[in-house]
């Protein structure tokens, strides 16, 4: 019986999900800032300012996305905790996988 391959892709996908969820408020605030700057609009936490883009006021949306950046006060520490748990599970799984690979189980017929 051939040993199973280590599920590298599973760990990569989980890592990307953790990083995306942890960084999403920061990315939201940065994108809002870039859009406001590109359109010469004022953007701050003090209030909603008008920002006309193609005749549409996107000021309220920019404000919402910018203020969502404050969620990073929760998502970054939680992401760090999730990353530490992910790393611990990865190391444990890798050690178990390598031990099984180096010491394959003996079959009943060869004893």
ChimeraX attribute file (.defattr): number of C-alpha atoms within 10 A of each C-alpha:
attribute: neighborCount
match mode: 1-to-1
recipient: residues
	/A:1	6
	/A:2	6
	/A:3	10
	/A:4	9
	/A:5	8
	/A:6	12
	/A:7	11
	/A:8	10
	/A:9	9
	/A:10	9
	/A:11	15
	/A:12	11
	/A:13	11
	/A:14	14
	/A:15	16
	/A:16	11
	/A:17	13
	/A:18	20
	/A:19	17
	/A:20	13
	/A:21	15
	/A:22	23
	/A:23	17
	/A:24	17
	/A:25	23
	/A:26	22
	/A:27	17
	/A:28	17
	/A:29	22
	/A:30	15
	/A:31	15
	/A:32	23
	/A:33	20
	/A:34	13
	/A:35	17
	/A:36	21
	/A:37	12
	/A:38	9
	/A:39	12
	/A:40	12
	/A:41	18
	/A:42	16
	/A:43	22
	/A:44	12
	/A:45	10
	/A:46	8
	/A:47	13
	/A:48	16
	/A:49	17
	/A:50	16
	/A:51	21
	/A:52	14
	/A:53	14
	/A:54	7
	/A:55	7
	/A:56	9
	/A:57	13
	/A:58	18
	/A:59	21
	/A:60	15
	/A:61	13
	/A:62	27
	/A:63	23
	/A:64	16
	/A:65	20
	/A:66	23
	/A:67	20
	/A:68	17
	/A:69	19
	/A:70	13
	/A:71	15
	/A:72	19
	/A:73	12
	/A:74	11
	/A:75	20
	/A:76	19
	/A:77	12
	/A:78	15
	/A:79	20
	/A:80	14
	/A:81	13
	/A:82	17
	/A:83	17
	/A:84	12
	/A:85	12
	/A:86	15
	/A:87	14
	/A:88	12
	/A:89	13
	/A:90	15
	/A:91	12
	/A:92	10
	/A:93	14
	/A:94	15
	/A:95	12
	/A:96	11
	/A:97	16
	/A:98	11
	/A:99	11
	/A:100	13
	/A:101	14
	/A:102	8
	/A:103	9
	/A:104	11
	/A:105	10
	/A:106	8
	/A:107	8
	/A:108	6
	/A:109	5
	/A:110	5
	/A:111	5
